[in-house]
């Protein structure tokens, strides 16, 4: 599993307590990557599409999946 989140996401602490990443890691044993995206909030995939695209393509390449990025 992969996860990304915005550094300005007001829901991170509210939903998961003081250490939401520890909760995520404890409950998702196959978690392979977590990335904090600067200048993004709760809707990181809409606010920073460039960062999410880079995160996903890099993660897929690291897993050995061929990725073709549209121009």
LINDA-V576338 format. One record per pair of residues at least 4 apart in sequence whose ideal C-beta (glycine too) atoms are under 6 Angstrom apart, sorted by the first residue. I is the first residue (numbers start at 1). J is the second residue. Records with the same first field share a line. If there is no record, write none. Layout:
BEGIN
I = J ; J
END
This chain:
BEGIN
1 = 28 ; 30 ; 31
2 = 33 ; 59
3 = 34
4 = 35 ; 37 ; 44 ; 55
5 = 9
6 = 37 ; 40 ; 41 ; 44
7 = 36 ; 38
8 = 41
9 = 41 ; 42
11 = 15 ; 42
12 = 20
16 = 20 ; 23
24 = 28
25 = 31
33 = 59
35 = 55
37 = 44 ; 48 ; 51
40 = 44 ; 47 ; 48
43 = 47
44 = 48
45 = 52
49 = 53
57 = 67
60 = 65 ; 67
61 = 67
END
